């Protein structure tokens, strides 16, 4: 089963480095980097307003535990946003590709 995992980074260079590492380690098939996000959030009793980059990873349920641990280790944020969702439907060919990429 496929998992889509959402996270954010402070800039595109850091995001690309983490995506490359997780893809190279076969923990993710892909990471789509979406620049231009703006996050407004409460952090340590202050309202923050920061530019961010959203990354949407594609991995598998079987690889998810190792993926999440590695993303936590690589992520520069003290408390990174890591949200995993299972899509309601996935194209069969795409699902096979993701599973093949994460078959470690």
C-alpha positions in Angstrom: 0.0 0.0 0.0 1.2 3.5 -0.9 1.8 6.3 1.7 2.0 10.0 0.8 4.0 11.8 3.4 3.9 15.6 3.8 6.6 17.7 5.4 8.1 21.2 5.2 11.6 22.6 5.1 13.0 26.1 5.4 14.4 26.1 1.9 14.6 24.2 -1.3 18.3 23.2 -1.0 17.8 21.4 2.3 14.6 19.8 1.0 16.4 18.5 -2.2 19.2 17.1 -0.1 16.8 15.1 2.1 14.7 13.9 -0.8 17.9 12.7 -2.7 19.0 10.8 0.4 15.7 9.1 1.1 15.3 8.1 -2.6 18.9 6.9 -2.8 18.4 4.8 0.3 15.2 3.3 -1.3 13.0 4.5 1.5 11.0 6.8 -0.8 10.3 6.4 -4.5 9.9 10.2 -5.0 9.7 13.5 -3.3 7.9 16.3 -5.0 9.2 19.7 -3.9 6.7 22.5 -3.9 8.3 25.9 -3.2 6.5 29.1 -2.2 4.6 27.9 0.8 4.0 30.2 3.8 3.3 28.8 7.2 1.8 30.7 10.1 1.9 28.8 13.3 2.4 29.0 17.1 5.8 27.9 18.3 7.0 28.3 21.9 4.2 30.8 22.7 4.9 33.0 19.7 3.1 33.3 16.4 5.6 32.6 13.6 5.2 33.5 9.9 7.8 31.8 7.7 8.4 30.9 4.1 8.7 27.2 3.6 9.0 24.5 1.0 6.5 21.6 1.1 7.6 18.1 0.1 5.3 15.3 -0.8 7.0 11.9 -0.5 5.7 8.7 -2.0 6.7 5.6 -0.1 5.1 2.3 1.0 3.4 1.1 4.2 6.1 -1.5 4.5 8.9 1.1 4.3 7.1 3.7 6.3 8.6 3.0 9.8 12.2 3.1 8.5 11.3 6.1 6.3 9.9 8.1 9.2 12.9 7.3 11.4 15.4 8.4 8.7 13.4 11.6 7.9 13.4 12.5 11.6 17.2 12.0 11.7 17.8 14.1 8.6 15.3 16.9 9.2 16.7 20.1 10.6 13.6 21.1 12.5 13.2 20.3 16.2 9.7 19.1 15.6 9.2 18.4 11.9 5.8 18.1 10.4 5.5 14.5 9.2 2.0 13.6 8.1 1.3 10.3 6.3 -1.8 9.5 4.4 -3.0 6.5 2.5 -4.7 7.5 -0.8 -8.1 6.2 -1.5 -7.0 5.0 -5.0 -3.7 4.7 -6.8 -3.0 3.8 -10.4 -1.9 0.2 -10.6 1.3 1.0 -12.7 2.3 3.8 -10.4 1.8 1.7 -7.3 4.0 -1.0 -8.7 6.7 1.6 -9.5 6.6 3.0 -5.9 6.7 -0.5 -4.4 9.6 -1.5 -6.7 11.6 1.6 -5.6 11.0 0.9 -2.0 11.6 -2.9 -2.1 14.6 -2.9 0.2 
